[in-house]
Amino acid sequence: MSKTFDDFRGAISENLAINEFLRKGCEVHKNVRQHGCVDIIVIHPNGKVELLDIKTRCIRKRDESPIHRSLTKKQKEWGVKLYYIDENNQGHYHPPKGKNEK
């Protein structure tokens, strides 16, 4: 079975996020497990550490509203944040489904 662009979209978004944080002078550590609670760990120049789950921004076909993901119980316990890569390949923090943006 041949792979399509959609099969690689998540990996592409993850690499875009990694490159974005590296350009900002951060240290980035990547999870080596295929399915894990955290995609990358980012250590900012000021020492702040973030656990991020990288998502590709998706739009519903029926009404063009964005699809928001939910954090798992373990992700909530660990303080994982969702980081979306949009259609312009730009990254954005976003609250999980059911949370208001701050």
N, C-alpha and C positions, 0 to 999 in steps of 0.2 A: 504494500500500500504506500503510495507516494504521499509525502508531506506537503501541506499547503502553508501559505503565509500565516494563517490563523494558528497553525500548530506551533509556530515560533514566536508569536506576538508577545507572550508573557516573558520569554527570555530576552527579547529585544527591549521591552520596557524596563526590565531589571537592569540590563546593561546601560541603558540611557540614564537611569537613576544613579547608578554607580559612577558613571562619568561626570554627571552633574555635581555630585558631592566631592569627587576628586578635584574638579576645577575650583571648588570653593576652599580647597586646602584641607579637606577632611581626610581622615583615615577610614577606609571602608573594608569590612570583613564580610565575606559572602558565605552563606550557609551551603554546605556541600550535599545536604539531603535534598532529594527531589521534592518531598512533601514535608514541610516543617512549619512551625509557628512564625518563624522570622526568616525573611529573605536576606536582609543585610543588616549589619550593625555599623552604625556611623558614629565615629568619634570626631566631634567638631574641634577646631583649633583651640577653643576656650575650655575644652575638657568635657563638654556635655556629651553624653552617650545616648543614642536613640536606637531602639529596635524597630525596624520598619518591615512591613509587609507591602510589597510593591504590587500595584494593580494597574491594569490598562483601563483607562476610562472607556466605558461602553454606554451606548444610548439604546433605549428601547425603540423598536421599530414602530410600535403602535401609537406612541405619542411623543417620541423623541425626548423623553425625560431621561436623566442620567440614572444608571443603575448603581446603587450604593451597597457596598458589601458590609457584612457584620463580622465583628471579631469573635473568635472562639473564646470559650471560658479560659483556656490557658493563655491566650493572647491578652485578655483583659487582666489576668493575674500578673503577667509580666510587664504590662504597660506598653505593649506594642502599639505603634501608630500606623495608620493606613497612609500610603503615599501613592498618589495616582499620577500616571503619565497620560497626558491628554493627546488629542489628535494633532497638536502642533509639536509633539515630543517635548513638552514642558512638564515639569513635575510640580505637584501641589499636594500639600497636606489636606486631608479631608476627614471629618469626623465619621465614625462608623454609622451605619443605618440606625436611625432613631435618636441620634445626638444632634444638638444644635451646634452650628459653627460658632466659634468664639472670636 
